[in-house]
Amino acid sequence: MLHQILAAAMVLSILCAPVFCSAVLAGEGAVPAPAFGPESPQTPPSLAKKSLPPRDGDKASDFTLKTLDGNPVQLSKQLANGPVVLVVLRGWPGYQCPICMRQVGEFLAQAKQFQALHARVIFVYPGPADRLEDHAREFWGDKILPEGFTFVIDPDYQFTLAYGLRWLAPRETAYPATFVIDQKSIVRFAKVSKTHGDRASSSEVLPVIEKIEETR
């Protein structure tokens, strides 16, 4: 009898995959995959963890994203004209983020100061590819883009993942972040918020750009 029990246990250990054994023995069903938002494609955590956000002193990776008119915007080409301020918004987490709107408005209000320092400002609006352009148009509304300012979209988080900013939580998209990148592609300022607030303001960014201009 003991031999029969041991034999049965050995068969069970072979047939039962390790990942599911604990659930089977506890009488539970399969564990559901985590959801990262009602309209967002699921992003495997292993993929999101491949990159970390750039820090002060790091070299910024080049990227190309498109405007709402379909025009490509490449970081390296923007840097040819001066330092770049990269503002990553929450984009479309299922609604328009009011804090993102305030941050964009605050930067637009200081457009002349950015222009005087020959800085370019890129706003990134990430989200699931389905209808992202429509949501981005709704977000931008009738705002006028000053010279040197660009608004681009990041469908399915390709840029967001590459920069280590994917926020893996329900109804989230990207960690709000702001970077100042000099013409050598070196990050001179980095602020990544792990909340909806605590955003970088133009008053934090403009002095960094002034220092860059002094050393040119």
N, C-alpha and C positions, 0 to 999 in steps of 0.2 A: 504493500500500500504506500509506504514511504517513497519507494522508487517511482511509483506512478505520479505522486504529487510533485517530486523533484523534476521529473520529465516534463510535466505540464508547465511548470514554472519556467523551464529553459525554453520551451516553445514560445511561451508568452513574451519572454524577454527578447527573443529574436524577431518575432513578428511585430512587436510594439515599438514603433519609432521613438527615439528618446524624446523628441519634441512634444509628443502627444501622451507619453506614458502617464505623467502625473495627472493629466486631465481624465484619462480613461479610468485609472485606479480610483480617482476621487468621484467618479460618476458624473463628470462634467462634460459638456460638449466642447467643440473646437473654440479656441479663443479668437474673437473677431479682430481683424486688422484695425489699427488705430486710424481714426478719421482726422484729416487735417483741415477740415472746413467743408461746408455743405456743397460748394461749387468748385472746390479746388481738387485737381488731380492729386492722388496720394503720392507723396514723395518718400521713398525709403529713407529712414534715419541714417543709414550707412552712407547714402549718397550725399545727404545734407552735411554730414560731418567731414567730408573730404577736404573742405576748405575752411579756413578761419578768416574772419574779417581783417582787412588790412589795418595795420597799426602805424602809428607815427614812426617814420623812418623806413617803412617797407616800400618796395617798388610796386606800384599799382599795375595790375594786369590789364592789358589792352582788351577792349571789347567794342562791339558794334551793335547798336540798337537802332530802331527806326522811329521816326516821328509819325504823327497821325496822318501825314501826307505820304508816308512810305519812303521818305528820304533817309538814307543811312547816316548815322552819326557815330564816328569812330573816335575813341578817346585820344589816340595818338595824333590824329589830325587836328583835333580841338586844341591840344597842347602846343601845337605849332604857333598858335596865336597868343598864348599866355597861359597862366595857371588856370586850372579847372576846379570849380566847386561842384562836387557831385552830391546831390541830395536824393536819397532813396526814400521814397514814400511807402506807406502801407498799401497803396494801390487799391485793389478791389477785393476786400475780405467779405463781400456780400452786401456792402453799403459804402457810401462815400464818407471817408474819414474827416470829421470836422477839424481835427487838430492838424491834419495834413493841409487842409485848405488854408488855415491860419498861417502855417509855416510858409507856404508858397506865397501868400499875400504879403507877408513880412519881407521876404527876399525881393519880391517884385518892387516893393516900395523903395528899396535901396538900389534900384537898377543903376542910377547915375554913378553911385560910388563904385559899384563893381566895374562899370564901363571905364571910369577914370583910371582904374588900376589894371586895365586890359585883361580882366578875368572873364572867363566863360562860366556860365552856370547851367548845369544839366540836371533836370528833374527826371527821376525814373519812376514810372508807374507800373508795378508788377501785378500779376494775377493770372488766373487760368486763361488760356488762349481764347476760349469760347466767349465771344462778345466783348473781349477786353477793349477793343478799339472803341466800341460804343460807350462803355463805361468811362473810358478815359476822356472822350469828348464831353460827356455829361459833367465830369469832374472839372474840366478846364473851362467849360462854359464860354462866355464871351470875353474872357481875359485876353489882353494883347501881350504878345511876347516881345519884350524889349530886345534891342540888338544885343547879341551875345548870349541870350537865354534860349534854351532848347528844352522841349518836353518830349520824352520818348517813352515807349511802352516795352515791357519785358514779359512777353507771352510765355506761360508755363515755367517762369522763374529760371530761365537759363542763366541770365546774368546774376540773379539773386543767389543761386546755388554756387556759382563760380566765386562770388565774393563772400561766401559763408554767412549770408544774411537770411536764409530761409527760416521762418518762424513756424516750427512744427507744433501747432496747437489748433484746436477747433476755431474756425472763423478767423484765422490769421494768415498772413502772406509773407511779409518780410519785416525784419527788425528795422525800424526807422533809423537812418544813419546819414551822416554828413561827413564828407572827406574834402580836404583841400590838397590838390596834387600839383606839384610844380612842373616846370617844363622838362625836367629830367625824369618824369614819371614817379618821383618820390613823394610819398604821402607826408605832408607837413602838419596835418591836423586830422584827427579821426574821433568821431563821437558816435557810438552805437547805443541806442536806447533799447533796453529790454522791457520797456513799458510803452504805452501809447504816447505818453508825454515825454518830458525831458529831452526836447529837441534842441539842436544847435540853432542859434539865432545869427543874424547877420552881424551883430555886435561882437560875437565870438570869432567869426570867420574873417571879417575885414582886416583886423590887425595882423592876422597871419599872412594875408595876401600882401599887406603893406611891407612886411619884413621880407617877403620873397622879392618884391619889386626893388627894395633897397640893395639887394645882393646881386641883381642882374647886371 
